[in-house]
Amino acid sequence: MSRVLITGAAGFLGARLAKRLLQDGWEVVGLDLVPREYAWRLEGVPLEYRWGSCQDIHELDAPYVIHCASQADVPLSLSAPAYTVSNNVGGTLALLEAAKRHDGLQRFLLQSSEEVYGYCPRLPIREDTPLNPTNPYGASKGAQEMIARAYQHSFGVPVTIIRSGTIFGEGMRRTQVIPIFLEQALRGKPLTIHGDGSQTRDFHWVDDHVGVMLTALSAPQAAGQTFNVGSGEERSVLSVAEECIRVTSSGSAMSFLPQRPGEQGLRVVLDSARVREILGYASKVSFQEGLERMAAWLAK
């Protein structure tokens, strides 16, 4: 196998990708702002680790790039929008500048998000749906995509874009909705729901997502494509809270808080027909099984 650079390698998805690629025989270089000694998800993982920012990259020494590095917290993007946009867009631009100068570049795989779509008149959401983000994080991911496509058309950078649903699994940030609900349920505390809980998401298991990204990294038919990757199942936040109470056998009640900006009436479910047809993607872990795994992980 070849050499691959993963940005955001200390993060939830980046660390999972690094482990799988090493198992498959790839030479992995990981870049992250987190110092190596605090990159707990990579403990014992024998990759080449670089402590730094995408904005400081001037040359690439790997023919494959997986760009996961982002300020990916939606609530933080509401309180720190300038930081979110500067970090996400500036880092991507610097990486693409290095990519256009790398004669042997084989693939630039960009991890994007369902947040680029925002309010959609038609569900499930297809890849040709106009982007309409409702928060600064979603806008920054849309900007990443636009710039990457511009570098593809202008300079021949071999870009593939993956728009994911809400990825969950062991090791994820505990400030996201599923671990928040599960921890509250395990402690017998009220589950805190913003708004009435009718807003929906498309949740899918992290290892399912990793599998399709590895396929997209080297498959010739993935070049130049944009793929939705999700479970294809629409779930309301309220129903997720109810499932978290059930799976933990908790007696927790629910507490309703003010709606977050941009979430009122928001519905998300991805049409993953293209990635199934072109790359053979299939979701292997059900939401219920994933939730049980998450509850067991958090209980420890």
C-alpha positions in Angstrom: 0.0 0.0 0.0 0.9 3.7 -0.3 1.4 6.6 2.1 -1.5 8.7 3.3 -1.8 11.9 5.3 -4.8 12.2 7.7 -5.5 15.6 9.0 -7.4 15.7 12.3 -5.8 12.3 13.1 -6.4 12.6 16.8 -10.1 13.1 16.4 -12.9 10.6 16.5 -13.0 9.8 12.8 -9.4 10.5 12.0 -8.1 8.0 14.7 -10.5 5.3 13.5 -9.3 5.8 9.9 -5.6 5.7 11.0 -6.1 2.4 12.8 -7.9 0.7 9.8 -5.4 2.0 7.3 -2.4 0.7 9.3 -4.2 -2.7 9.6 -4.5 -2.7 5.8 -0.8 -2.1 5.3 -0.8 1.7 4.6 1.9 4.0 5.8 0.0 6.6 7.8 1.0 10.2 8.6 -1.3 11.9 11.1 -1.5 15.7 11.6 -3.4 17.3 14.5 -3.3 20.4 16.7 -3.4 18.1 19.7 0.0 17.2 21.2 0.9 13.5 20.8 0.8 12.8 24.5 -2.8 14.0 24.7 -4.0 12.1 21.6 -5.6 9.4 23.7 -7.5 7.8 20.8 -4.1 7.0 19.2 -2.5 5.5 22.2 -0.2 2.7 21.0 -1.0 3.4 17.4 2.3 3.3 15.4 1.7 6.1 12.9 4.0 9.0 12.1 2.5 11.8 14.1 2.9 15.5 13.4 1.8 18.2 15.8 0.6 21.2 13.8 -2.0 23.0 11.8 -3.2 22.5 8.3 -2.5 26.2 7.8 1.2 25.6 8.2 1.5 22.9 5.5 3.5 24.0 2.5 4.4 20.7 0.9 2.9 17.2 0.9 4.9 14.0 1.1 2.0 11.6 0.6 0.1 10.8 -2.6 -3.2 10.4 -0.7 -4.8 12.9 1.6 -7.8 12.5 3.9 -8.9 15.9 5.2 -10.9 15.5 8.4 -9.5 18.4 10.4 -12.2 20.9 11.3 -13.8 22.8 14.2 -16.8 20.5 14.1 -18.8 21.6 17.1 -22.1 23.3 15.9 -22.8 25.0 19.3 -19.2 26.4 19.3 -19.7 27.6 15.8 -22.6 29.7 17.0 -20.6 31.3 19.8 -17.3 31.5 17.8 -18.3 31.8 14.1 -15.2 33.7 13.0 -12.9 31.1 14.5 -14.9 28.3 13.0 -14.8 29.7 9.5 -11.2 30.9 9.7 -10.0 27.5 10.9 -12.0 25.3 8.6 -11.7 27.3 5.4 -8.1 28.6 6.0 -6.8 25.1 6.8 -8.5 23.6 3.7 -7.1 26.3 1.5 -3.6 25.8 2.7 -3.9 22.1 2.2 -5.2 22.5 -1.3 -2.4 24.9 -2.2 0.1 22.2 -1.2 -2.0 19.6 -3.0 -1.9 21.5 -6.3 1.9 21.5 -6.2 2.2 17.7 -5.6 2.7 16.1 -9.0 2.0 12.6 -7.7 -1.2 13.3 -5.8 -3.7 10.4 -6.3 -6.7 11.5 -4.1 -7.8 14.4 -2.0 -10.6 13.0 0.1 -12.7 15.7 1.9 -14.8 14.8 4.9 -17.9 17.0 4.7 -21.2 17.0 6.6 -25.0 16.8 6.3 -24.9 20.3 7.8 -24.2 21.8 4.4 -27.8 21.1 3.4 -29.8 22.9 6.1 -33.5 23.2 5.3 -34.5 21.0 2.3 -37.9 20.9 0.6 -37.5 17.3 -0.4 -36.4 14.2 1.5 -34.4 12.1 1.4 -31.6 14.6 0.5 -29.7 13.9 -2.8 -26.3 15.2 -3.6 -27.7 17.6 -6.2 -29.7 19.4 -3.6 -28.6 23.1 -3.3 -26.6 23.8 -0.2 -28.5 25.9 2.4 -26.6 25.7 5.7 -28.2 27.1 8.8 -25.2 27.6 11.1 -21.6 28.8 10.7 -20.2 25.2 10.9 -22.4 24.1 7.9 -21.4 27.2 6.0 -17.7 26.5 6.6 -18.1 22.9 5.3 -19.9 24.2 2.2 -17.1 26.6 1.6 -14.5 23.8 2.0 -16.4 21.9 -0.7 -16.6 24.9 -3.1 -12.9 25.6 -2.8 -11.9 22.0 -3.2 -14.0 21.7 -6.4 -12.5 25.0 -7.7 -9.0 23.4 -7.2 -10.1 20.3 -8.9 -11.3 22.2 -12.0 -8.6 24.8 -12.1 -5.5 22.8 -11.1 -6.5 19.1 -11.5 -6.5 18.2 -7.8 -8.2 14.8 -7.6 -11.0 15.6 -5.2 -13.7 13.3 -3.7 -16.2 14.6 -1.2 -18.0 12.6 1.4 -21.0 14.2 3.1 -21.8 12.2 6.2 -24.8 11.9 8.4 -24.3 12.1 12.1 -21.6 9.7 12.9 -21.6 8.0 16.2 -19.6 5.3 18.1 -17.2 4.6 20.9 -14.7 7.4 21.3 -16.8 10.2 20.0 -17.0 13.6 21.6 -19.1 13.4 24.7 -20.6 16.8 24.0 -22.7 15.4 21.1 -26.4 14.4 21.4 -26.1 10.6 21.8 -23.4 10.5 24.5 -25.1 13.5 26.3 -28.4 11.6 26.4 -26.8 8.3 27.4 -24.8 9.8 30.2 -27.8 11.6 31.5 -29.8 8.4 31.4 -27.1 6.4 33.0 -26.9 8.9 35.9 -30.7 9.1 36.2 -30.7 12.7 35.3 -33.3 14.4 33.0 -32.4 14.3 29.3 -32.1 17.9 28.0 -33.8 18.4 24.7 -33.5 21.7 22.8 -36.9 22.7 21.4 -39.7 20.0 21.2 -37.3 17.3 19.8 -39.0 17.1 16.4 -35.8 18.1 14.6 -34.3 15.0 12.9 -30.9 13.6 11.9 -29.5 10.6 10.0 -27.3 8.7 12.4 -24.9 6.1 11.3 -22.1 4.0 12.8 -18.5 5.1 12.6 -17.1 1.9 11.3 -19.6 1.8 8.4 -18.4 5.3 7.5 -14.7 4.4 7.8 -15.3 1.5 5.4 -16.8 3.6 2.7 -14.1 6.3 3.1 -11.3 3.7 2.6 -13.1 2.5 -0.6 -13.4 6.0 -1.8 -9.7 6.7 -1.1 -8.4 4.5 -3.8 -11.4 3.5 -6.1 -10.9 5.0 -9.6 -14.7 5.4 -9.9 -14.7 7.7 -6.9 -12.6 10.4 -8.5 -14.4 13.7 -8.9 -17.5 12.4 -7.1 -19.6 13.8 -4.2 -21.3 11.1 -2.0 -23.9 11.2 0.7 -23.1 8.5 3.3 -25.8 7.8 5.9 -28.2 5.2 7.2 -31.1 6.5 5.2 -33.2 6.4 8.4 -34.7 9.7 9.7 -34.8 9.9 13.5 -36.1 12.7 15.7 -34.1 14.0 18.6 -37.1 13.1 20.8 -37.1 9.5 19.6 -33.3 9.2 20.2 -33.9 10.4 23.8 -36.6 7.7 24.2 -34.2 5.0 22.8 -31.4 6.1 25.2 -33.7 5.8 28.2 -34.9 2.4 27.0 -31.4 1.0 26.2 -30.1 2.0 29.7 -33.3 0.9 31.5 -33.3 4.4 33.0 -36.0 6.1 34.9 -34.9 9.5 33.6 -37.5 12.2 32.6 -37.0 14.7 29.8 -36.3 18.4 30.2 -37.1 20.8 27.3 -34.8 23.8 26.8 -35.1 26.7 24.3 -34.6 25.8 20.6 -31.1 26.3 19.3 -30.8 28.8 16.4 -31.3 27.2 13.0 -32.8 24.0 14.2 -36.5 24.7 14.3 -38.2 22.4 11.9 -34.9 21.0 10.6 -35.2 17.6 9.0 -32.3 15.5 7.7 -32.2 12.1 6.0 -29.6 11.3 3.3 -30.2 9.5 0.0 -27.2 7.2 -0.2 -28.2 5.6 -3.5 -25.1 7.0 -5.4 -22.5 5.6 -2.9 -24.3 2.2 -2.9 -24.3 2.0 -6.6 -20.8 3.3 -7.3 -18.9 2.0 -4.3 -21.1 -0.8 -3.0 -21.7 0.9 0.3 -23.9 -1.0 2.8 -24.7 -0.1 6.4 -23.8 -3.0 8.7 -24.5 -1.8 12.2 -28.1 -0.8 13.1 -28.9 2.2 15.1 -30.1 0.0 18.0 -27.0 -2.1 18.0 -24.8 1.0 17.9 -26.7 2.6 20.8 -26.2 -0.5 22.9 -22.5 -0.4 22.2 -22.3 3.2 23.1 -24.2 2.7 26.3 -21.8 -0.1 27.3 -18.8 2.1 26.5 -20.0 5.0 28.5 -21.0 2.8 31.4 -17.4 1.9 31.8 
